[in-house]
Amino acid sequence: MSKRPTLQSVAEAAGVSSATVDRVFNGRISVREGTALRVIEAAERIGYHGAGLMRERLRAQRGEHHARHTLGFCLQKRADPFYQTFARILKDAAARHEPEHCTAVIEYMDELDPASIARTLLSLGEQADALGVVAVDHPHVTAAIETLHGQGKPTVTLLSDLSAPLRAGYIGVDPRKSGRTAAWAVSRLTRRDEGTVGVFVGTPRYLGQESCEISFRSYLREHAPGLRVLDTQINLEDKQLAYEATLAMLARHEDLAGLYIPGGGVGGVIRALREEAAGRRIVTVCSDLMPDRYEALVEGVIDLVIDTPLQRIAETAIQAMLRALQALPGEAAQASQYPLPAQLYTPENV
């Protein structure tokens, strides 16, 4: 696989120094227009991802129109319909934003490997003014966010927060409320005093899912102590792993009363319930009203969907990123929380 062109690649193609390319890219110090054009043409010729931004900034220096803000978004799993939908919404929200001109650039991370996520963040930071990321919590990711902060490129967390102290903010639903709402639904709808309950997460390093799980357990411990929560199943957001784990759980626990899936892999759980749970009353709560969950909800395979308001998250994220860009150089990061209410869907209101 060929490597993606870098600033150094552009410098070599244009016959200038990498420092000159950096000045053209960031518009920090004036570069002669002829040199700037040579750099831009070289970037376009070799397919450098920041070529469009370079040309935009040259036009802005000419006074032709306002420079655009390039907002980079690191999302998970390219083939997942949820992230495909989120990417489309982010691009549309950026394109419509006024008065600033914004362009959304999307990068997907199909692996949950923290080092890979960190590299993707830093690579995207070469062309983006500010970044939004959905990621597991890990020192590698924290270090990348600190590096980007040092470059004057704020990073906000989306859907699941991170512990990185220099993140610029978190935009998503309140995971504590989501977890307790799921537990409330299971305890009320199951109508059992005793039984077992299963929980699936993608990985405990998703702080949002970890908080959902903790809150779910806390509510049942307080309000429905007869419902015993099993050891948490990790499915790596993979449908096949979730399917196999659900089949095993159904086989081992005849008293299974409920299931909670705050993250991905829901399609695998639905498949297992359709195949092996006929005649059994298992209250199932999951996240995000995607097409497969809509069908399962209507059919009565699942009972409640706690939906993430992607449109509002996208709009709020863009506003938060632009606000962070207005901070003074070197100003200490003050992460802001933007908790947004989730939408609850049952078979009766879809």
N, C-alpha and C positions, 0 to 999 in steps of 0.2 A: 504494500500500500504506500503510495507516494505521500510525502510529508506536505502539510499545508504550508504555503509560503509565509515567511516571517518578515519582520522589518529589515533584517539583514539581507534576505533574499531580494527585497525591493531595492535596497541600497546597491547591491551588486548589479542588478539589472539596469539601474539608472546611472551607474557610475558615480555615485556620490557616497558620502559617509552615512553611517546609520544614524548619527546625530542629526544630520540634515533631514533624513526621512522622518525622524521623530518630531522635528520642528514643524514639518509640513503636516504631519498627522494630527498633532495636538494644537497647532496654531499658536504656540507660545511665543516664538520669536519670528520676526518678519524674515521671509525667504524670498529672493527675487522670483518674480512670476514665471520667468522662463525655466528656472530650476524647479520650481514647484510643479509646473506642468510636466516636466520631464519625469519627475518622481511619480506623479499621478498616472501618467501614461504607462510607465513601467509596471506600476502596481496593477493596473487594469490588464495589462498584457499577460502577466504571470498568474492572474487570478487571486491577488491578495484581497482578503475579506474586507479590509478597511478602505479600499479604493474609493468607494462611493462617498464615505465620510470625508476623505481628503478633498474630493472635488466640491462637496458641499461647503467645506470651510474656506476653500479658495473663493468660491462665489460670494460667501459672506464677507470676506475681506474686500472684495470688489464692491460691496454694497448692493449686490443683486437681490438678495433676500436674506432672511434670518437664518443663522446656522441651525441645523437640527441637533437635537440631543439624541444620541444613540443609547438605547437602554437594552442591556443584555440580560437574558433570562436563561438560567440553567435549570432544566426540567429533567424528570426521570423518564425512562422507558419510552422510546420513540414510537413503538407499536401499540402502546396502551391508548385506547380511545379517550380515557380521561385526560391524559396529557396532550393528546392531539387537540381536544376541545379547548383546553386551557391555553395552548399556544395560539390557536386561532383568535380567541377572545383577547389575549394580550396584544396581538398585532392590530386587531381592529380598534381596541381602546387607545393604543398609542397613535394610530393614524388619525383618530378623531380628536385627539387632545388639542385644546386651544387654551391660551394663545401661543404657547411654545409649540414648535414643530418637533415631533418625536418619531423615531423609528425603533421598532422592537426587533431585536435579533435573538433567535432562539437556538440554543444548543441542548442536545439531549444527552443524558448519561444513562446508558443501559445497564451499567454495573453499579453496585453500591459501594465499590471499593473507595475508601476515603482519599487515597493518594490520587486516584484517577479523577475524582471530583475536584480536588484541589488544582490539578493541572488544567482541567477544563475551565475552572473559574479564572485562573491566571491568563490562559489563552484568550478567553472571551474579553478579559479586561484590557487586552491590547487594542480593541476596537470600540469598547463601550465606555460611556461616561459614568454610568452607574449600573449596578447589577442587582438582580433578584434571583434567589436560589432556593430550590427545594433539595434538601440534603440531610444526610445522617450527621449526627453530632460527633465530631472527632477532632483531635488536635491538628491533623493535617488541614482540615477545612478551616479551623480557626486561624491557622498560620496564613492561609491564602487570603482570608478576609482582612487580616492585619496588614499584609503586603499591599493589597488593593487600597486600603484606607490610607496608607503612607503615600500612595500615588495620587491621592485626591479622588478616589473612585469609591463612593459609598456602596455598601451591599446591604440589602434588606432580605430578610428571610420570609419565605412564602409557605403557607399551609402548615409547616412544622417549624417551630423556633429552634435556635441554636444557642449554645452557651457562650459563643464568641463575644467578648466584651466590647469589641469595636464594630459590631454590626450596627447598621443605622436604624433598624426597626424590625418589627414582626407584623405581618399582615395575614390574618386568617381567623378561623373561628376559635372560641375558647375551648380547648380540649377537655378541661375539667367539667365544663357544663355538658359537653357531648357525652363523656363517659357516664356521668350521673344520669343523664336523660336516658341513655341506653339501658342502664341498670333498672331505672324506674319502670321502663316499658317491659323488660323481661319479668320483673317481679310482679307487676300488675296483670300482664297478659297470660302468664303461664298458669296462674291459679293453682299452684302447688305450694305446699309448705316445705317440701323437701325435694331434692334432686341435685343433679350436677349441671354445671354451666361451663361452656367452652369459650375461650377467647383466642383470637388470632391477631398477630401483628406482623408487619413486614420484617422489622428488626427493632430491638429495644433502643437502637441508636437514633431512631426517629423520636425526638423528644415529645412531639405531639401525640404519637400513638402510645408512648410510654405513659404519658399523663392521662390519656383516655383510659388505659387499662387500670392504672392505680385508682382513678376516680370511680370506675365501674366496680372494682372490688370493694372500695370503701363504702359505697352506697349499699351494696348487698350485705356487707358485714353489719351495717347499722340497721337496715330495714328488713332484710330477708335472710337471717342467719342460717336458715335451713337449706338455702341454695348454696351448694359448695362449688366454688370456682376452681376448675382444674388448672394444672400447670399451663402456662401460656404457650401456645403453639407459634413458632416462627415460620412463616411461609415465603419470606424474601420477595413478597409481592408477586409470587408466581402462581398461576392458576393450577398447574398440575400438582405442585407441592400442596396447595390448599385442598385440592380434591382428594389426594391420597390421605392427608392428615384427617380430613373430615370423615372419610370412610372408616378409618381406624377408630376414630372417636365414637362413631355410631355403633360399631361392632363391640367395643369394650364397655360402653355405658348405656345400658337399657333405660336408665333413669334420666337420660340427657333431657334437660328441660329448656335450655336456651343456648344461643350462640351469639357472640358479638364480634364483628369484624370491623375495626375502625380504619383499616388501611386497604391495601390492594389484595388481589387474589380472590375476590368475591365470586367471580365466575366459577371457580373450582368448587367453592362451597355450595353454590346453587346447583351445580351439576350433581354433586354427591347427594344432596337432599332430594332431588328429583328421583334419583335412581334407588336410593336405599331407605328413605325416611317415610315412605307411604304409610299412612295410618298412624304415624307418631306425631304428637303435638310438641313441636320444638320451636319456641319463639325465637326468631332470628332478626337481629338488628345489624345493619351495615351502613356504610357511608356512600354518598354520592349517587344520584339518580341517573345512572347510565342506562342505555337501552336494555341490556340484559337484566338489570335490576328492576327496571320498569315492568318488564314482562313477568318476572318472578313475583313482584309485588301484586300485580293484578291476578296472578294465578294462585296466590296465597302461599307460595313457597317461602317467602320472607314476609315480615310483618311491619317493619319500620325502616325507613331510609333517612339518615341524618345528612342532608345535602349541603355541600359546600357552595356558598354563593360566589361562583367564579367571576361573574361580571363585576360585582362590587369589589372583590379582591383585586382584580386587574386595575380597575379605575383608581382605587385607593393606593395600590402599589406605585403606580406612575406618579401620582401626586406626592407620595412620600419620597420617592427617588429624586424628583425634581427639587423638592424642598431641601433634601440633604445636599444637593449640589450647590445650593445657595450659601452653605456654611462657609465661613472664612477658612482659608488654607491653614492647616495645622490645628484647627479647632477640635477640641476633644469630642468624640462621638457621644451623643446622647440618644440612646436607642429609645424609640417610641413604640408603644403597643397600639395596634389598631384591631381590637377584637370585634368581629362582625358576627351578627346572629345567623345561626344555621336555619334552614327550612326543613320542617319535618313532613315526610310523606308517608301516608298509609294507603291501603288499597282503596280507601273511600275518597281521597282527595287528589289523586293523580289525574 
